[in-house]
Amino acid sequence: MTEVSGSALTPVDSACRLIRETVPQISGVESVDLLAARGRILEQEIRAGIDVPLFANSAMDGYALRAADACTAPVRLPVNRRIAAGQAGGALPAGEAARIFTGAALPEGADAVVIQENCRAGDGDVTVLTQVTPGDHVRAAGDAVRAGDVLFRGGHRLQPQDIGVLASIGCADVPVRRKLRVGLLVTGNELAAPGTPLLPGQIYNGNFYTLASMLQHMPVELADLGIAADDLEHTRQALIEASARVDCIITTGGVSVGDEDHVRAAVESEGELQLWKLAIKPGKPLAYGKVRQAVFFGLPGNPVSAFVTFCLIVRPALFRMMGADGTAPAGYRLPAGFSSPPSGNRQEYLRVTVEVDTDGREQALPFDNQSSGAGSSLSRSSGLLVVPPRTAVEPGDRLIFIPYSELLA
């Protein structure tokens, strides 16, 4: 990679830092059932009230015994009982063994399990064929979780595996932040709803459906604020009404400098803008501020620009408002399989596919159409490759690659 000179606009990192430091966090807690908790943000830390497992148990099917009784194999021991999962273990006399199954409680006195493959079962006895040491094939009480352990901190976003951990300590419901109320307002006289005939000069309202789909997979309550006409007073009134209903307003389109772009003026008449125009490609005309008491994000109208800026900047900010960490995915480095001249003064996010070269190594190749209006390119590529400002790319340069799966996780 080769650096050349030049700079302009607000850098992406600076914008993200400003938003992270200034965006307010919502208050309000609710208790939700475990099966409704996936993706929600914990309000407070969760400590284990019990050991997991609660008792020592067998990790395998076999025979529970005292290791001292089988320190010199082979040895034959009488089998005094059969213990299945869910049954009490009882006590095991010295010099005897108990038939035991995976997950069953270890009988008192036993300190090891010999797997059935290393035994020869007889009529009322078993011959242990290998030497046994204490702890063999035993899951100790508290092996997975100790009572009092902090399992999750406040602000943690619950994933499916976390739900299982909470269930394992007996939690039936958890305290989480209330859902963030987000209003989505699209702008433009040219927009029509899918399913209706297009009039001359119209296009379908794809941005709303892309953004709404992403928001529906977050812990938010989505309000459809409709379509604002390209008119200053209409836009201003729509923002005023929205600010009374939601915690955050997201608009698409109307934040540039055209004669029909009225969002910026409408926001400034009823609030303030803290950011406008970022050093990012695609997505330069991105706005951040407030409309009265509601947080405001103005996304560009081009579909790729709206998608990229939402994923990289707005989505993390929404999680921050709910008390979560609120940082964008870091991605990982991937060799470029192409060359390109020095980029401009904006950080560029190329849509790329990941392919395997002749040596069996993954490499990133740019999608043919990098237009910010080509929304279909997002469905036909694998993720975003980050090219720093004023940087030339050569084959083999290792650049940050962010898969769409990470951006939308």
Summary of the structure (lengths in Angstrom):
residues: 409
radius of gyration: 29.9
end to end distance: 29.9
largest distance: 93.5
contacts: 1344
relative contact order: 0.14
helix: 22%
strand: 34%
